[in-house]
Amino acid sequence: MLSQVFVFSRTAYSMIKERLRSRGVADITSKELEAYFSPWHAKHIGQIKVASGNKTVENWATKRLRVHYYIFSYPSLLKLHGEPALLKSLDSLLGNEALLQLELKTLAPAFKDAKKKKWFEEVIDNYLKLWENNM
């Protein structure tokens, strides 16, 4: 299983959410999808990770799933969308692998209020870390 994290500002997230709510997922065009999950809307585009830790698949994804714009490029799982040849290559590399992995990072620095931060660290953050370890 491949995973990737996209981080959006509240404004961009609200715009995308409203677009999907009003017109639905089935009606989204490839151009819209490409734009929403690009550096123009996403504040951060994470690396493509392979849940099983298979370095062959990760290296393949890093090289083959790059979107190129003029002088820069970035990795995107959305490059698989509508690309049967890439999907077939990925399928042959994965074989029967189907493992789930989460690499959850803490959000504690986002809390400015000391009480809320402490509550987050004691309750939510610990719960998420326990859940991740039990996966």
N, C-alpha and C positions, 0 to 999 in steps of 0.2 A: 504494500500500500504506500502510495506517495502522499506527502502532505506539504502544504505551503501556507504561510501566514501572510495576510494582507492587513495593514493597519491604516485606518481612515480617520480623517478629522471628523468631528461631529457633523459639520456641514455636508461633507461629501457622503458620509454614511446616511444621513437623513435624505439626501437627494436620491441615492441609489435605492434606499428602502421605499421611498415614496413612488419611485418609478416602477419597482417590482410590485408594490401593492396595487397601484392604479391600473397597470396594464398586464401584469402577470409575468411569470418566468418564461412561459412558452412563446411569448411575443417578443422577447428580446433579440435584437439582431446581433450578428457576429461583431459588427463594428462597435455597437454599444458595449458589448461584453468586453471587447479588447480595450476600449477606452476606460471603462470603469475600473478595471484591474490593471491599470498602467500607472506609471509615476505621476501622471497628470492628476489623478484622483487619489491614489494611495500614497500615504505619507511614508510607508515602509513596505517593501516587498521582500519577504523572507526567502531564504534558500529553499530549494526543493530537497526534502528529506525522505529517506526510505525507511519505513517502519522496521523492517527486518535487519537493517544495518548492512544490507548487501551493497558493497562498494561498487560493484560492476554496474548495477542499476543506477546508483547515485551518480556515478561518472557519466553514464549514458544520458541521464536526465539533464545534468548540468550542461553537457555539450549540445544535445539535440533539442532541448526545450527552451531555447533562448529566442527572445523577440528582439529584433534589431531595428533600431530607429536611428538613421543618419550616423552619428558618431558614437552612440552608446547602445548597450544591450542589457537586457535583464532576463532572469529565468522566469518562466511562467508555465504552470500546469495547463493553463487554458490553451496553450499551443496544441494540445492533444484534441481539442474540440474540432470536430470535422476533419480530422486527419487520420484516415484508416491505416495508412502505411505506418505512421508513428505508433498508433495503438497496437498494431500487429507486432512491431518490433519490441515494444514494451512487454506485451503479453508473452512473447517467447523468452525474454530475459527473466521475467518473474516466475515462470513455470507455475508451480502450485503454491507459491508463497502467498500467505494472507495473514499477516500479523499486524496487530494494532499497537501503536506506540504513541504516547503523548510526551512532549517535552515542555511542560508548563513552567513558565517563568513567573516570578512574583510581580504583583502590581502594587506592592506596598509603597514604592516611591511616589505613586500617583496621589496618595492621600496626604493632604496638607494638615488636616486636623489630627492631632496626636491621639485622641481617644479612638477615632475611627480607624486610624492606622493600626493601633494596638489590637483592636477587635478583629480587624482583617487578618493580621498576622496570627493571632491566637486561634481563630475559628476557621475562616474560609481558607486561608493559605495552607494551614495544616491539613485540613480536610482534602484539599486538592492534591497535596503531596502524598498523602496516604492513598488516595484513589489511584494516583499515577503509579505508585509502587506496587499496588495490588493488580495492576493491569498486567 
